[in-house]
Amino acid sequence: MPLVTKWTGREVRALREAVRMSLMEFAEKLGVSDRIVSRWEADGEQATLRMVNQAALDTLLAKADQDAQGRFVGILAADDIPTQAIIEPGEDQTSSGEYVKHPGDGKLMAHIPEGIFLSGEDDDPVWVDDFHIDTFPTTNADYARFCAATRHPVPEHWENGRCPRELYDHPVVHVTWRHANAYATWAGKSLPTAEQWEKAARGTSGRTFPWGDQKTAAKCNVRETGVEVTTSVSRYHSGVSPYGVYDMVGNVWEWLATPTTPGRYELRGSAFTSPLFRGVPAIPNDANDTMHDDDTGFRCVATSEQMTPRKNRSHELLIRDV
């Protein structure tokens, strides 16, 4: 699991909530008093932790199960803490991803360099200009900030119009292509083209899956995995793509910018409801742009120009007609 570069009171609180421990239990795990933990959390950004305390927190985070690690990432994202200061590629990842925070929605993005990659079922060489892609699918926490900023309607399955906290770091679902495109516009990004998405998933050499050619369902959330619901977007560390991008197979289908026929757009990646073979990144799928389901979400991409901070936020105007 990636380590925190500098622990403050907010990260301490997020970890305690993620591992679901009481103040006393958490303090005992760290070898300190509960009063010290309370003081750290109350001091927030101004909290001063000794190196031995930070090392203990790093160890507790690294040993937490994958769901707790995912909750930790989601809580911090919901608190709008700069993610690039929190997440670094872990030693157990095979990727050499280059990550940067997008100035619009603050999401961590991976850089995909320009060049040729082998595309489609026939591995045809295709050139793609350089771009950045969201490291993780758009989460419920991400989408909640968008809805709050624009008064965009929230997904229909959120209870009383609010996403349950335990789903903050799960991919948002029940979004149409139009909803996904509205989020991308608000964030100053775009939905990925089929070529961009496929290169980010497969790399340049034509591998079958993001992790290689092995049919290993345990590396992703698909039907064979037996989870049967969405999972934290940071759960499957061993299934990342060559560029360090998560969930390119499984969890949720992802909307793309590429149309197939009028009113229909490509989907890629498969979902927890689908078998592994449906998730092969080279194989396309499509749906009507008004379709929404509990296994369909999205992520965004950005060009070099879209990675530059804008002087105004006119894109935060109300978005209601989608």
LUMZA-281562 format. One line per field, with one value per residue (C-alpha): residue number from 1; x, y, z. Coordinates in Angstrom, 3 decimals. Layout:
<pts>
resi <- NUM,...
east <- X,...
north <- Y,...
up <- Z,...
</pts>
This chain:
<pts>
resi <- 1,2,3,4,5,6,7,8,9,10,11,12,13,14,15,16,17,18,19,20,21,22,23,24,25,26,27,28,29,30,31,32,33,34,35,36,37,38,39,40,41,42,43,44,45,46,47,48,49,50,51,52,53,54,55,56,57,58,59,60,61,62,63,64,65,66,67,68,69,70,71,72,73,74,75,76,77,78,79,80,81,82,83,84,85,86,87,88,89,90,91,92,93,94,95,96,97,98,99,100,101,102,103,104,105,106,107,108,109,110,111,112,113,114,115,116,117,118,119,120,121,122,123,124,125,126,127,128,129,130,131,132,133,134,135,136,137,138,139,140,141,142,143,144,145,146,147,148,149,150,151,152,153,154,155,156,157,158,159,160,161,162,163,164,165,166,167,168,169,170,171,172,173,174,175,176,177,178,179,180,181,182,183,184,185,186,187,188,189,190,191,192,193,194,195,196,197,198,199,200,201,202,203,204,205,206,207,208,209,210,211,212,213,214,215,216,217,218,219,220,221,222,223,224,225,226,227,228,229,230,231,232,233,234,235,236,237,238,239,240,241,242,243,244,245,246,247,248,249,250,251,252,253,254,255,256,257,258,259,260,261,262,263,264,265,266,267,268,269,270,271,272,273,274,275,276,277,278,279,280,281,282,283,284,285,286,287,288,289,290,291,292,293,294,295,296,297,298,299,300,301,302,303,304,305,306,307,308,309,310,311,312,313,314,315,316,317,318,319,320,321,322
east <- 0.000,1.347,2.582,1.696,4.467,3.589,1.029,-1.184,-4.215,-6.549,-4.749,-4.740,-8.496,-9.046,-7.017,-8.847,-12.193,-10.967,-9.849,-13.023,-11.355,-12.404,-10.074,-8.818,-8.237,-6.455,-4.195,-3.307,-2.311,0.031,1.455,0.330,-2.392,-5.854,-5.276,-2.392,-4.517,-7.301,-4.819,-3.462,-6.950,-7.950,-4.786,-5.440,-2.822,-0.857,-0.403,3.222,3.978,7.296,8.987,8.298,4.565,4.533,6.324,3.686,0.909,2.629,2.813,-0.839,-1.904,0.297,-1.093,-4.740,-6.907,-7.645,-11.128,-9.753,-7.037,-9.679,-11.806,-8.732,-8.192,-11.889,-12.138,-9.144,-10.543,-13.867,-11.990,-10.336,-6.806,-4.275,-4.071,-0.666,0.786,-0.799,-0.412,2.876,3.321,3.836,6.714,4.326,3.124,4.685,3.948,6.162,3.272,3.831,1.090,-0.065,-3.079,-5.559,-6.261,-10.004,-11.349,-8.151,-8.067,-4.805,-3.962,-1.416,0.607,0.341,3.170,2.649,3.441,2.236,0.484,-1.024,-4.778,-7.830,-8.218,-5.829,-3.162,-3.090,-0.487,-2.200,-0.631,-2.005,-0.854,0.206,-2.507,-3.339,-6.000,-7.637,-5.735,-9.028,-12.592,-14.728,-15.884,-19.059,-17.079,-15.844,-19.338,-20.815,-18.508,-19.610,-23.288,-22.756,-20.904,-23.383,-26.673,-26.600,-29.088,-27.513,-27.663,-31.075,-29.839,-28.250,-30.264,-32.063,-29.876,-26.619,-24.118,-23.514,-20.097,-18.937,-19.328,-17.348,-14.372,-16.451,-17.051,-20.154,-22.836,-26.283,-24.802,-25.715,-23.197,-24.645,-24.048,-20.483,-19.837,-21.288,-18.866,-15.944,-16.918,-17.207,-13.790,-12.118,-11.475,-12.983,-14.212,-11.511,-11.607,-11.521,-7.866,-6.837,-8.614,-7.222,-3.627,-3.894,-5.205,-2.914,0.295,2.121,2.966,-0.479,-0.885,-4.317,-5.073,-3.597,-1.401,-0.329,-1.745,-2.799,-6.534,-6.363,-9.777,-8.361,-6.679,-9.992,-13.642,-15.486,-18.159,-15.655,-14.277,-17.605,-17.798,-21.074,-20.947,-18.639,-15.431,-13.011,-11.303,-7.856,-8.419,-6.818,-3.161,-1.893,-4.260,-2.968,-2.033,1.548,0.970,-0.314,-4.025,-6.501,-9.707,-9.264,-10.877,-13.782,-15.664,-17.718,-18.099,-16.733,-18.281,-16.075,-16.246,-16.277,-19.727,-20.780,-24.066,-26.093,-26.980,-24.771,-21.254,-18.579,-18.094,-14.982,-13.617,-16.374,-17.830,-18.514,-21.570,-19.638,-17.230,-13.522,-13.430,-15.793,-13.173,-10.460,-9.584,-9.395,-13.022,-15.595,-19.112,-21.662,-24.937,-27.496,-26.367,-29.386,-28.629,-27.704,-27.169,-25.585,-22.472,-21.689,-19.445,-16.611,-13.243,-11.796,-8.750,-6.986,-4.743,-1.706,-3.848,-6.487,-3.822,-3.208,-5.162,-7.861,-8.315,-12.032,-14.482,-17.278,-17.744,-19.274,-22.426,-25.535,-25.788,-29.372,-30.379,-28.581
north <- 0.000,3.493,5.376,8.893,11.390,13.449,12.567,15.316,15.161,14.794,11.701,10.248,10.722,9.280,6.166,5.621,5.856,3.613,0.803,1.339,1.460,3.335,6.016,3.644,0.741,2.972,4.499,1.054,-0.102,2.874,2.553,6.009,7.387,8.194,11.816,12.094,10.773,13.205,16.079,15.107,14.974,18.283,20.030,18.949,20.353,21.817,18.455,17.546,13.840,12.289,10.072,6.977,7.823,8.363,5.049,3.317,4.893,3.822,0.272,0.236,1.518,-0.996,-3.916,-2.853,-4.948,-3.685,-2.434,-0.329,1.054,1.944,3.661,5.652,6.946,7.738,9.650,11.791,12.444,13.477,15.889,17.433,16.739,16.983,13.367,13.580,14.363,11.213,8.487,7.246,4.061,1.159,-1.268,-4.101,-2.370,-3.375,-0.023,3.015,5.435,9.184,10.782,14.377,16.120,17.683,21.374,20.999,18.172,17.384,13.754,11.892,11.274,9.033,10.248,8.242,9.201,9.750,6.960,3.830,0.992,-2.273,-1.765,-3.952,-7.692,-7.707,-5.619,-2.929,-0.186,3.081,6.437,8.312,11.743,12.056,12.606,12.037,9.639,9.350,6.813,5.641,5.633,8.584,7.803,8.666,11.247,12.858,12.921,14.347,17.376,17.859,17.698,20.147,22.616,22.504,21.396,18.485,15.723,13.021,9.331,7.852,5.138,7.504,7.374,10.676,12.279,11.458,8.723,6.309,7.013,3.418,3.909,7.165,5.379,3.107,4.085,6.146,4.210,4.877,7.629,8.049,9.055,12.549,12.660,11.451,14.017,16.788,15.851,15.837,19.295,20.646,19.242,20.662,17.214,14.885,11.330,9.109,7.996,4.255,4.506,6.506,4.162,1.029,2.279,3.242,-0.257,-2.414,-0.453,-0.538,-4.213,-5.740,-7.484,-9.082,-7.649,-4.692,-7.051,-9.309,-12.254,-14.442,-14.983,-14.111,-13.097,-12.471,-9.315,-7.541,-7.367,-9.526,-12.200,-14.983,-13.055,-13.542,-10.092,-9.234,-5.506,-2.586,-2.344,0.401,1.790,1.254,-2.356,-4.345,-3.288,-6.291,-5.544,-2.103,-1.288,-0.653,3.041,2.458,2.872,0.967,-0.919,-1.008,-4.450,-5.097,-3.121,-1.008,-0.530,2.867,5.327,6.520,9.518,7.349,7.034,3.848,5.031,8.192,8.256,5.283,5.308,2.757,1.167,-0.725,-2.622,-4.993,-4.946,-7.005,-8.362,-9.676,-12.553,-11.879,-12.406,-9.448,-7.210,-7.716,-4.062,-4.656,-5.803,-2.997,-2.727,0.067,1.407,4.133,7.439,7.471,4.047,3.879,0.837,-0.293,-1.519,1.477,4.451,6.414,8.100,11.124,12.127,15.453,16.868,19.000,22.108,20.692,20.114,23.886,25.713,27.972,31.578,31.206,28.496,29.273,25.532,25.498,27.114,25.074,21.941,20.765,19.796,16.461
up <- 0.000,-0.785,2.271,3.397,2.773,5.860,8.519,9.927,12.170,9.187,7.917,11.437,11.726,8.228,9.060,12.362,10.565,7.723,10.047,12.124,15.519,18.614,19.942,22.646,20.242,17.753,20.407,21.739,18.250,17.935,21.442,22.566,24.812,23.526,24.616,22.166,19.291,20.238,20.214,16.792,15.313,16.929,15.661,12.070,9.676,12.592,14.321,14.992,15.025,15.953,13.397,15.485,15.481,11.713,11.213,13.355,11.279,8.052,9.359,10.412,6.972,5.134,7.166,6.835,4.541,1.046,1.900,4.762,2.505,-0.042,2.613,3.703,0.160,-0.216,3.089,2.191,-1.270,0.258,2.544,-0.551,0.662,-2.215,-3.298,-4.928,-1.496,-0.057,-2.640,-4.013,-6.077,-3.699,-3.998,-4.830,-7.995,-11.291,-12.897,-13.239,-13.336,-13.424,-11.332,-11.119,-9.610,-12.035,-11.302,-11.933,-9.794,-7.906,-8.994,-9.387,-13.053,-14.777,-17.735,-20.963,-23.361,-27.067,-29.469,-31.187,-29.390,-30.594,-30.742,-31.154,-31.477,-34.449,-32.677,-35.329,-34.743,-33.767,-32.850,-29.823,-28.666,-25.032,-22.418,-18.762,-17.490,-14.075,-12.002,-10.511,-11.853,-10.775,-7.242,-5.409,-3.417,-6.646,-8.087,-4.882,-5.151,-8.763,-7.800,-4.934,-7.168,-10.066,-8.451,-10.851,-9.889,-7.735,-8.716,-8.054,-5.691,-3.156,0.052,0.704,-1.921,-0.102,-0.827,2.072,3.574,3.086,-0.681,-0.948,-2.515,-4.770,-8.406,-9.019,-10.920,-12.375,-14.538,-18.197,-20.857,-20.621,-16.879,-17.335,-20.040,-17.834,-15.051,-17.490,-18.768,-15.214,-14.294,-17.395,-18.818,-21.416,-21.596,-23.120,-26.711,-27.319,-28.393,-25.332,-22.943,-24.571,-24.563,-20.901,-20.149,-22.308,-22.744,-26.071,-26.571,-27.041,-23.699,-23.275,-19.837,-17.946,-15.906,-18.786,-20.718,-17.797,-17.249,-13.552,-12.248,-8.758,-10.068,-10.656,-9.608,-12.150,-11.873,-11.180,-8.206,-6.438,-4.812,-6.592,-5.736,-6.499,-4.500,-3.527,-6.617,-5.035,-3.978,-6.803,-6.656,-8.612,-11.510,-12.452,-16.042,-17.230,-16.486,-12.956,-13.766,-11.581,-12.437,-16.202,-16.009,-13.688,-11.054,-13.520,-17.241,-18.295,-20.736,-23.603,-25.932,-29.065,-30.703,-32.470,-34.004,-33.330,-29.648,-28.711,-27.242,-26.499,-23.094,-22.004,-19.059,-17.911,-14.383,-11.288,-13.105,-16.131,-16.759,-17.114,-20.877,-21.367,-19.766,-22.390,-23.155,-26.915,-27.119,-27.461,-26.114,-26.505,-25.129,-25.605,-24.079,-21.750,-20.287,-16.610,-14.447,-11.186,-13.019,-15.238,-14.418,-16.023,-15.710,-17.511,-19.536,-20.024,-22.728,-21.870,-22.282,-19.936,-17.272,-17.064,-14.308,-15.684,-14.654,-14.083,-13.189,-15.607,-16.014,-12.529,-13.870,-13.239,-15.353,-15.309,-18.818,-19.057
</pts>
